[in-house]
Amino acid sequence: MNSQFDGEYFSGWGTDGYIEDYSITLNEVSLDIEENAMLISCNIEVDLSFSIETVDPTYEKGDPGDGMISESSSTKVLIQSNITYLLDDKEFIDYVELDNEYF
């Protein structure tokens, strides 16, 4: 992960992120006859767990430990998407994320 996060009270970087569970719901599937492609509208719901590391502001040189604070958390993400799949080539050619929501 190693992505930088800037919060209201601290900043840090993400570590140990993983997907615990996910589900995909197909909302609508249609066929484009001219392109021989499937047009798929779907929702993807993902349960994520992760840790955020930050420097301990009270740490002083010589104190025990490495001067880092690690906080673990989890969240759910709902992603609404459209996907285009070519039937002849058996490949996804387009992915559009319409909206995402964290809860």
N, C-alpha and C positions, 0 to 999 in steps of 0.2 A: 504494500500500500504506500507507505512513505509519502503520503499527501499532506501538505501543510494545511492546518485548520486555524482559523482566527475566530475565537469566540468573544463574547462580551467581557469575560473576566480573565481569559488566558488564551495563549496560542500554543500550538504543538503540532505533532505529526502523527498520522494514523499508523498503527501496527496491528498485526494479527487479525486482519479482517477475513471473515469467511461467511458463506451463505449457509444458513441452518436449514432452510426449507424454501420452496418456491411452488407456485401454481400458475398455470396459464389458462385463461378463459377466452375461448373464441367467441367474439361478439357477432361477427358477420364474415362470411366467406363468399366471394363472387368470382366469376370466371370472365376474363377478358378474352373473347373468342379471337379477335384479330391478332393479339400478341401471344395467345395460348398461355396466359399467365393467370395465376390465382391471386386475388387481392384479398388480404386477410386483415381484419380489424380485431385486435386482441388486447386483453389486460394481462399484465404480468405482475404478480404479487410476490415479493421477496422478503424473507426474514433475514436480517443481517446482524452479525455480532462483530464487535471491533474493540480495539483499545486505542487510546490516545495518550501519547507520551508528551510530557512538558518538563521544563526545567523547574525545580523546586526553588521559589524565590527566597526561602528562608535558609537554604543550604549555604554553608560557609566552608571554605577550603579547610580540610582537616576533619570535618564531620564524617561520621561513618556513612557508608553507602555511596552511591554514584551521583547523588544530587538530582535524580529524576523522579517524577511522579507519574504513575500509570493509572489511568481510569478506564474501566471497561463499561461497555454499554451495548444496547441492541436497539434496533429500530425496524419498522416495516416500511417498505417502499412499494407504492402502486404506480406502475408505468402503463400508460395507455399508448398503444402503438398501431401503426399500419405497416404491413409487410407485403412486398410483391415477390412472388415466386414463379420463375419460368418453368413450365412443365416440360418443355423439350430439352432444356439444358440441365434440369433438375438442380437449380441453384437459386438462392435468394439474391435479387438484384437491387432491392431497395428496402430500407428500414427507416421509418420516420417516427420519432418519439413525439407524440402530440402533447402529452402532459405527464407530470410526475407529482406524487404527493407522498410526504413522509408522515407517518403516524405511529 
